[in-house]
Each structure stands twice: as structure tokens, then as C-alpha cells.
């Protein structure tokens, strides 16, 4: 399926969940991004009461919003990496993330309306949301930088690397 066709299918699937609010973060500079963003803008304009589209929320706001979402839907790496780390189900549409490690909270589906609807129904079920809330992320628990800093603090640089360097006078 081409980009526009896949996006039409996703938006049509979202229409089947008309009682749900939808937050859409637009495409980056990916192939087909302009087409997707044009479609997203039109969809948000036609559904102002329940759909908000934004170019970016910034990292902190994005992760905060994700924590309060019922599910992440699309083909972004964010649904593969961050969503499982915060315990939110992901509906991964299409093959863009094929070959990546995926937690049990990630549901893969084809880029067609019936497949997306079925995956969304499963992701929104109480059972699956409960399972996703306890999923262990395959990409760690978001504390890598703290662990790296801690390990670096344990290294005695002077003993390990005794060679000295001197700056030449200007």
C-alpha cells in the first residue's frame, strides 16, 4: 500500500472510534511526510471536537501525553521504544518497523482499515491494557544515561590513562 492509501485506512479506522479523543503528532521529514501531514491537517479540521494535530509536542510533553493515552497508533519507532517503557499499548501499522525488537504490548497489523480496527479493539481492551501496563521494555527502562554517568564516575582516569597532555601557549 502506498503512503496516502495507508493513511486513508488509518484515518478511516479512527472514525470507527468516534467516542475517543485523538492526538496526532505529524510526520517528520520522512518519505511521504508532506502527503501525510496534509491529510492529518484536513482530518483534524473536519473533526475539531475530538482531534488535535500538532507538529511537535517536545520530548517532555510528548512522553507526558503518551502516558495518558489509551494507545499509540501508527508506524513510528516511538510506539516500539517509548510506549512499552511507559506501559501503553501500541498498534504498529505496516512494515516500517519490521525487524525491530518489539515488546508484547506491540500489536502489528496491516495498513488496511479492517486490520487497524481489529488491532485497535484489541489494544483498547481492558485485558490488553492491563498486560501492557506491566510490559517490560526490550529497550531498557529509560535510565541508561544515569547508569552511564554512574559507571564513568567509578573510573579512575588518572590511574587508567596516565599519559598527560599539555596545551601549547597561544
N, C-alpha and C positions, 0 to 999 in steps of 0.2 A: 504494500500500500504506500502511496506517496504521502508526503507531509500533510498537504491540505486534506486529503481523504482521511487520514488518521486523526487529524484534529477535528474534522467534522464529526467523526464517530465518537470521539471523546466528549465533545460538547453535547451531542445528541444523548449520550449516556447520562451526562449530568442533568439533562432535562427530566430524566425519569426520577430524579431525587429532588423534585421541586420544593420540598419542605426543608431542604438543607441550605444553609448559607455556604457560599463558595468564595474562597480567597485564591486568586490566581496570580502567581508571580510569572512575569513574562519571560520569554526565551532570551537567552544570551545571544551572542553573535554566532550562533550555530547555523549550519546549513538549514535553510528554510525558516530561519528565525523571523524574518520580516513578514512572511506569509502567516506564520503562527500568531505573531503579535497583532496583525491587522484583524485576524479572526477573533482573537481574545478581546480586543477593544470593542468590536461590533457585538460580541456576545454579552459583555459587561454592560454596554449601553442599552441593550434590549432587555436586560434583567437587573436593572439598577437596585431593586429592593432586596436582592439576595446575592448578588455577585459583585465583588470588588477585585479589580485588576490593578496591579502595580508593577512598575519596572523592577523595583528592588525594595526590600524592607531593611536592608543592612543585616549583618550577621546576628546581632543580639535580638532584634525584633523578629527576624525570621525564625530563629530557634524558639523564641518565646511563643510565637503564633503556632508553630508546629506542635508544641506541647499541648495546645488546647484544641487541636484539630481531631476530628474523628478518624481521618485517614489522609494519606498523601497519595495523590494520583498523578501519573504522568510517566515520563521516561528519564527523569533527572537522576543523577548519581546521589542527590540528596535523599531520595527515597530508599536508596540502598545503604547509604552510610549513616546519615544523621537520624532518620526516622526510627530505625531499630534501636539506636542508642537512647532515644527518649521514650521508647515504648509505644510508638504509634504505628498502626498497620500501613503497609504500602501496597498500592496496586500499580505494578510496573507494566506499562503498556508498550508492546512491541519488542523489538530485538536490540535496541540501542545499548542496553546494559548486559547483553549476552556475554557469558564467560566470566562475569564477576562473582565473587563470593556473595551469597545472599542469605540473610537470616531467615528463620522460619516465619517471621512476620511479613515477609515479602511475597505477594501473590503475583505471579507472572500471567499475563493474558495477551491475546492477540489484539491488534489495533482495529477491532470492529465493535460496533455498538453492543451486540449481544454478549460478547466475551467481556467487555468492560463492565457492563451492567451486572453480570453474574459475579465477577470478581469484586465489584463494589459491594454487592449484597453480602458476600462472604466476609469482606473486610469490616463491614459495619455491624456484623452480628455480635451479640454480647459475648459469645464464646470466643470468637477470634480476637476481639479487642482485649479480652482478659488474658489470652495467650500472648498477644503482642506486648502487653504491659510488662510481662516477665521475660521477654526475649533477651537473650544475651547477644550483644552486638559482636559480629565477627571482626569488626574493625577497632575493638577496644572500647573503653568506657570514657573517652574524652579527657583522659588525664595524662596523655603522652608528654606534653610539654613540662608538666610538673615533675614527672618521673625523670625526664632527661636532665632538667636543672638539678635535681637531687643527685643523680649519678655524677654529673660534672663536678658538683661540689665535693664529692668524695675523692676526686683525683688530685694527687699531689703533683702539680705540674712541674714545680722546681726539681723534684726528685726524678720524675719520669722523663723530663726533657731538660737536661742540664745545660744545653747549649744556650748561650746568651747572644742577643743581638743588640747592636748599638746604632742609634741614629747618627748620621753624619751631620756635622754642623752645616747650617744653611749658607 
